Amino acid sequence: MITHYIIQSVFVLVGLMAVLAAVFNWDWFFTANNTRFIVENVGRVRARLFYTVIGLFMIATGVFFFLTLQGMI
């Protein structure tokens, strides 16, 4: 059961980091090897939008599974 909470926390934290990086336009985030592919292909503005959407989706997924585990949904 504790494993579920750890995985949900990881989803929320990674999603929060992606959203914060997109909102504050963190240079170190968008020049990293993992994000450089998207930035080079679609541009920085669209990459920021993409990571905002992905981050919000990850946060929503973590919250959804938390509520499901609690039996609220």
C-alpha positions, 0 to 999 in steps of 0.5 A: 500500500505504501508503494502506491503512495510513493508512485502517486507522489512521484507523479505529482512531484514530476508534474509540478516540476514540469509545470514550474519549469514551463511557467518560469522558463527555466533554462536548465530544464529546456537545454537538458538532453531529454527536452532538447529534441522537443525544443528544437522541433517545435520551438521554445514557446510550444515546448513550454505549452507541451510541458505545462499540459504534460505536467498538469496531466501527471498531477491530475493522474496522481490525484485521481489514483489517490482518490481512487485508492481512498475509495472516494471515486 
